[in-house]
Amino acid sequence: MKRELEEESVRKWQRNSTQTTKGSITKEYFPNVEERLKMKLNLTQNFTAIVTGHGKTRAFLHRFKIRDELTCLCGTAEQTTDHLIFDCETITKERGRLKMIALQNGSWPTNKKERIRRHYRDFEQFINDIPFDKLNAE
């Protein structure tokens, strides 16, 4: 009975997740609720900020009028989570390590779901190495 209730709860959660327009960034990483629940994630502030798109980036802070500037410290684009993952010149070294590992095991860039599924530990290390304090300095 308990297992059936848990399974029904996950199915309901999945239906709700699929139907809502909210959480679009998170759904790029975790489109399947059941698969996400099976993962052993180390939830840090940096990890949560990247996979939700909430907090720590200039674009997010600008949206809530916490920051005046939304352009990244590197000066090339708005500082969004995608910019940090794929393009930011300030963290090229950190991204280079992740990219090298990804290329050894497939290709770069992989979609976000595959990045989490196949390269979770390396992606987690990359995210935790992002110097948000430095990137958000005035």
N, C-alpha and C positions, 0 to 999 in steps of 0.2 A: 504494500500500500504506500509506504513512504517513497519508494523508488518511483512509483507511478505518479505521485504528486510532484516529485522533483522533476520528472521528465515533462509533465504537463506545464509546470512553471517555466521551464526552459523554452518549451515551444511557444508559450504565450509571450515571453520576453523577446524571442526571435521575431514573432509577428509584429509586436510593438516596435521593435527596432527597425524592421524593414519598412513599416508604414510611416514612421515619423520622418520629418525633414531635419530634425535635430541630430546632433552628434555626427555630422557628415565626415569630419576628419577622422574621428575614432573608428567609424565604420569602414574607412579605407584600410585600416590596420586589422580590424577585427570584424569582418562581415558576418561571421558565424558565431553566435553566442556560445553554443556548446563547445566549439573548439577553443574559444577564449577561456572558458571556465576550466578546461583541462590543463591550460598552461600555468606554469609556476612563474609568475612575474614578480620582479623586485620593483615595487612601486616607489619611485623616488619623485621628488618635485620636478626634476628635469624630465624624467620619463613621462610623467603625467602631463606636463606642459606640452611636450612634443606630440604625444598621441591624441591629445584633446584639442590642441591649438589654443588653449586657455592659459594666459599668464606668461610671463618671462620674455615675450617677444615685444619689440617696439610696436609692431602693428596692433597687437592685442591691447597693449597699454594705451596706445593712441586712441583706439576705439572707445575707451572709457575715460578719455581726457585726463589720463594720469601722466602721459608724456605728450609733448608738443610735436616731437619728431618721430616719424615712423620709418624713415629711411635707415637702413642698416649702417653700422659703423664702417663697413667696407665701402659704402657709398654707391653701390651698384643697383640696389632695388629696395623695396619695402622689406623689412625684417619680419618675415613670416616663418613658420616652421618649415615649409617647403624650401624657402630660400636657404635656411641654415643647413638643411639636409643635403641639398643638391648643389648650391652655387656660392655660398658665402666665402669670399676670398680670405677672410680673417681666420677661418678654421679649416683651411685647406689641408694642413698637416693632419689634423684629427680625422677629416673625411678620407684622406689618402690611405690611412691604415684600414679603415672600413672598406673602402673601395678595393684595395688589394686583396683582402680576404674574400670579398664577394666575387671578384674576378677568378680567384682560384677555385671557387665552388660554383661557378655559373657565369652570370653576367651582371653588369652594372648599367644603369640603375634597375633594380628589380622593382616590381610594384610593392606597395607598402605591406600588403598582406604577406607576400613571399619574404620580404625583408624580415618581418617579425617571425614568421614560421621557420625559415631556414637559417637566419643569421641573428637570432635573438640576442645571444650573449655578446656578440661583437657590436651589434646595434646599440644595445644597452650601454656598453662601455663608451661608444662614441657619444651617445647622448649625455652620459654623466661627465664626459670630458669637455662638453661645451661650456666655455667660460661666460655664462650669462652676465655676471657682474661686469666683466670687461666689455662685453658687447653692448651693454646698456649704459655705459659710462657716458657722461656728457662731454 
